[in-house]
């Protein structure tokens, strides 16, 4: 990758995974690396930057997707996707370098953990996955009066889609909505298919009558299971950081 | 059909009689309270699929759903089916001579509670245990009825962990094993003598026979290649030992665990620090549960299962108990200093695992990364290997981390103990001195400064 040109430009894209893959396609084709990659809607214009808007092109993105799986391995695709969902700054640039180098060296790229961008991509994936796993447990559904289950979460990373897939596998015959309050998007599932929509398009009815009863029972269970001789709030907070407490039924 | 009444036993006379209908809130309170001393809570090892659009599935890695104020995770709805016990085990809160409120669920109540908690994602499944009502077999039948409602009527595919009642007959283990994911029989007391002393009605054979039977059942089931076979206890069996109620040494306990892992293929042995609940002449009175000892045993347990250590290596007759300051692996390494330092770039996997501070994940990372290039201390740091303890025991490209101090035992030991000092509780007393009364006062110091003394 040493003969690649660094160009003094800022790429703007629409923030979607396919939009990002389009950038990868263009960079790989022209053998150039941009100075910065930013999302269109959050970018603040700056007179030093020359910006180029990259239109999302599904065909190009699909070619890159197939290319990654064929040439660098599905492991890398997995890394790329989860790293992309993280909320780290400059994630796009690191993943771009990781992929471009990956196309040159092949599956070996994942052994090069001492290269800074490979390590960053791998650790971003790790962070995203661990938050996703944590919320698989800490998410709480509430039964609404129209027999719908509703849950709200405040995650750091954009883990709504993998989280939703976990619950589809688990509650295949249940209608549910998971709402990411930090990003205002909702995962909606109606026992057949799912959609991710903006949360403005959703109105939430009141909770059902049974719900109150089971919430009380759960709080009671939570209180009862505590052994006072072993009190250890630090340990509790380590596993269950306070930022997640707002969505819990049982407030410790 | 089992009736909806609650039994209450009058103290010391085993007369059962009906009091009144108790509501679900009271029952949950009593029966969750009695179940909380069971340490086991994991929900891992089962990959049960969501079949027939039923509810739930298993997750191989297990999921924790909450953490209570004592820092223990809550992943299963941990309750007793009943706490009306006919046994009189000295350490147990539910022994028949204790005056505690008694309650019994009905199978339907347990099933409804589990389904409704599960639907709201509060729990990963059910952990059902029970005191012995009437007889071991009668209790087992009730447990089987409860779980078959969950599995067959509600099509619940989540995780179920069920206790086997010591002394029950083999014919009841088979149907239960086909319904649940994990089974366990609690040994509780690590030797025959302790068992006789503290749990006179339980027999060693009553505990070990069902364990052996389950273990053989699992082995047989794994050999069965049929497409239509029903899994038998797919997540394996576990047990629990109480630590600190009886005088056994750490070595004896660890030996027992090792035997259980090797002979009976147990998935886990849980250690539970003894908490003084009952007063009895045969029981010790402890101010606080021996949590550090419990922690050391868990550390050693991991060394047995994932690090290729043997109980004899970690402890021997001259050191029958673990070190209070250093963890078992550090302690072992300092006693076998002749095997160190280890060269990171050439050591094999099992040798890497023997380095204090390097675990399974770090060892695998090192092996993967050194295929591409030689590792030094900086690149180890970049890999995310924690060097706090490991740096004393390794060399990278033949170099030791400290250029001035050479590799020697006393240097390492002092440094390790110095690092751990924050975790140690300092005793709150001070050295007495005959010059105490002659200590300079504030005025003396001022006078000293101004030169007027």
Interface residues (C-beta under 8 A of the other chain):
Chain A: X108 X110 X111 X112 X113 X114 X116 X119 X123 X133 X136 X137 X138 X139 X140 X141 X142 X143 X149 X151 X167 X169 X170 X171 X172 X173 X174 X210 X214 X216 X217 X218 X220 X221 X222 X224 X225 X226 X227 X228 X229 X230 X231 X232 X233 X234 X235 X236 X238 X239 X240 X248 X249 X250 X252
Chain B: X24 X25 X28 X29 X32 X33 X35 X36 X37 X50 X53 X54 X55 X56 X57 X59 X61 X63 X64 X65 X66 X67 X68 X69 X70 X71 X72 X73 X74 X75 X77 X78 X113 X116 X117 X119 X120 X121 X122 X124 X273 X275 X288 X289 X291 X365 X368 X369 X371 X372 X373 X379 X382 X383 X384
